[in-house]
């Protein structure tokens, strides 16, 4: 394997991300790949899944397989400690309670942000062929993946202010003013901040260019979970992260004929049909509802067999993003891959943050991002297998 393969497992809480990620890691290691599985979910369950002790130190689970759980407090202190100390002293000087200064100096979500730096660290070490990331529930995961773009802007602003204002004017002036000196960050703190931003930008480059990176969305055949997964797919594509398959977990097997499960089975089958329609052309993998909890190596091996059969679990099952957001000066375009249709049959409508595209008697809905929710779809153009829905201001 020439490039480090990074696979994210994302989805709504409780759908089975950890077990599917763990099964994938086991099969990857069995195929001879040096594999690391890491958890960024604050409610870690990797240790329970593997039935062994796992912490913030890399732990060998099996041949070719290591595991690691992010310690958010350790990551926060390692990456934010120097900056936090400066901000705490500044907040105290402005009259805040000293007992609260440390909390006020820590931006919510920073612990999630710093977990990305560990991916950078493991990637640069070239110690592993495959890195599998068990992510936090969908909302946190999406915020995690979008943060480097915000960091890029922060870095540009920081460098501009440091070059044209702080370094030539404010910092020299602070040497003659005690009150100004208390406010302006020392050079080492400013440097620490800039270094941190640069590291986070490196993460973005790794995700986009230096590795074969994809996300696998795990869901259960339930209406709310499917809706959340639609939203996740839209945003992952918006952030430039490829989703290479959908995993439908905990399907009641056809062999279960008990009358108690009959209605539940029928409902799941209807939702499963909906999943195939909504997420086409993405590959769909299905996993049955096991008789027992999927805990321990033996059960995880069974899950891996159901998931991948003879396939290589590290294979990129789908490389093209089926949904794209195209931004021009005049308009924004929501592009959807939809081969083999007749252009004249496309009809558009919206409902809240949903875009409905009707093709003949088939209706497909998409959760549109906030950047489009305030605009109105004007028309749809069908070109080379893609529907381009144009949005403009009302």
ABEGO torsion letter per residue (X at the ends): XABBBBBBBBEBBGAGAAAAAAAAAAAAAAAGBBBBBBBABABBAAAAAAGBBBBABBBBABBGBBBBBBBAAAAAAAAAAAAAAAAAAAAAAAGBBAAAAAAAABBBGAAAAAAAAAAAAAAAAGABABBBBBBBBAAAAAAAAAAAAAAAAAAAAAAAAAAAAAAAAAAAAAAABAAAAAABBBAAAAAAAAAAAAAAAAAAAAAAAABBBBBBBBBBBBAAAAAAAAAAAAAAAAAGBBBABBBBBGBBBAABABAAAAAAAAAAAAAAAAAAAAAOABBBBBBBBBABBBBEAAAAAAAAAAAAEABBAABBABABBABBBBBBAABBBBBBBBBGBBAAABBBBBBEABBBBBBEABBBBBBBBAAAAABBBABBBBBGGBBBBBBBBX
